[in-house]
Structure formats: structure tokens, C-alpha cells
């Protein structure tokens, strides 16, 4: 498309910078995020300097992607072993809500509703929150809760795309790092989004080979009891080379956070 002259100045064109930034946000919530192309450079420093809008917006998404490594890696294992679909049309999960049938610019990334921004110069966009019984949605950025089955105007400044987490979800995250190997051994934050009971299978392996095909991996079953406000961290199942004997979990909820040391045995954290 650059060859056709749409953005002949490449990243020197503010319109291209905005377009690229918005598409990078979209790519952050795809199974594979890689910034490739020809005709113009795509490294963040070609879009500005620290403290400038486009540079900061791109770096914010890179950092967000790294924090979500445990979540995305676990979703990938779910797809590998259970034929799951990481990026899902809304009708996959909300087949009884006819409003979602023709929505083409929103989708589910696991339990996260992703709403890419595809119009230039906007700072908000219209979002539909699917309905499934009396389900709730939580704004990923603000924590504000909404009921399903309604259209809302969601804020979407340049450095943010609208994201909503389905109530009754567990999202494991970790610390920002320059590469995934540097995240090993770091605390894992288990973000609890209340509204109903929730389960999630945390997956780990060596991360740099195919030994998982030979059984070299481990899983930990996480179960949130909404009425009791308690999280059960199950016994670790399986093993792999270099697997840590201890892990630090931080359970993060609207009622506060708790840090626990996990040695592989089942434990319950009451909030």
C-alpha cells in the first residue's frame, strides 16, 4: 500500500504514524505480534522520542503485551492441546445474543473483549458489550463495571484501545521485561475480575524448545469462588527441565491484593 502512494512519506507522515499506532494496538491482541514490512522503518524510535504521543503509545502496547505473557502463553497451550481459538468472533461465545452476529470490529481474545480503533482522529468509539444472562464487563483500564447487552461510547485516546474483561475471569500477568526469558522467576499477578466463579489453567514449559511435545510442561489449575471471595491454587501437575520449586503469586482483586509463596501444593487464598 505504500507503493501505491497512500503514505508516500512513510513514518514521517503523521497520518501514517497514527495508522501504524492503531494497527499496532490491534496486533497486540492477536496470537502472534510481529511488526514487519517494507518501504518504511517500523522501530518505535522512528515514530518519535520518549514523551511524544506515538512513541509512548507504541511502547505502552509493547509493555502491555509483555505483562500478558503468562496469559497469552497459557491460551496458546489451550489452543495446542484442546483445539481452542485464541481470537474469537463474538458469536462463538455469545450465540444467543443476536446483536453480535454482524459485529466485525470487536472480538474475544480469551476472556478479553478487544475493540480496535480503525477511524482516524477519534478519541472514542462505539462498543457493544455482549449479553449472556446477567453477565458483567469490567473496563480493563478503569475497573468500571458494565452490564452486558448494551452499547456504550468507550474512551479511546491515542495510547489506548477499548478493552473489557468478562466478569468471572482470571488473567495472569507478570512484570515488564525486554525479552521473555528475563521474566522467568518473576512474580505472577493473578488478576481477579469478579462477577461469577472463574477457572483458568496456568501453563509453563521451558519456553525455548519442543520438549512440551514429549510431556515437558506443567499446569496449575486456578479456581475463583465468587461468593466466598477465595482463590484456590491447585497442585502443580507435570514438570519440565528447570521448573522452579517456588513461585510468588500476587492475587489482585477489587478488595485488595495478597502475596503468597507457592511450593506446588494446593492452597486457598481468602480475600
Secondary structure as GFF3:
##gff-version 3
##sequence-region A 1 271
A	DSSP	three_ten_helix	10	12	.	.	.	ID=ss1
A	DSSP	alpha_helix	14	28	.	.	.	ID=ss2
A	DSSP	three_ten_helix	44	47	.	.	.	ID=ss3
A	DSSP	alpha_helix	53	67	.	.	.	ID=ss4
A	DSSP	alpha_helix	69	82	.	.	.	ID=ss5
A	DSSP	beta_strand	87	88	.	.	.	ID=ss6
A	DSSP	alpha_helix	90	93	.	.	.	ID=ss7
A	DSSP	three_ten_helix	98	100	.	.	.	ID=ss8
A	DSSP	beta_strand	107	109	.	.	.	ID=ss9
A	DSSP	beta_strand	112	115	.	.	.	ID=ss10
A	DSSP	beta_strand	124	129	.	.	.	ID=ss11
A	DSSP	beta_strand	136	139	.	.	.	ID=ss12
A	DSSP	beta_strand	145	147	.	.	.	ID=ss13
A	DSSP	beta_strand	150	155	.	.	.	ID=ss14
A	DSSP	beta_strand	162	166	.	.	.	ID=ss15
A	DSSP	beta_strand	169	173	.	.	.	ID=ss16
A	DSSP	three_ten_helix	180	183	.	.	.	ID=ss17
A	DSSP	beta_strand	188	193	.	.	.	ID=ss18
A	DSSP	beta_strand	198	205	.	.	.	ID=ss19
A	DSSP	three_ten_helix	211	214	.	.	.	ID=ss20
A	DSSP	beta_strand	217	225	.	.	.	ID=ss21
A	DSSP	beta_strand	230	233	.	.	.	ID=ss22
A	DSSP	beta_strand	237	239	.	.	.	ID=ss23
A	DSSP	beta_strand	247	253	.	.	.	ID=ss24
A	DSSP	beta_strand	256	262	.	.	.	ID=ss25
A	DSSP	beta_strand	267	270	.	.	.	ID=ss26
###
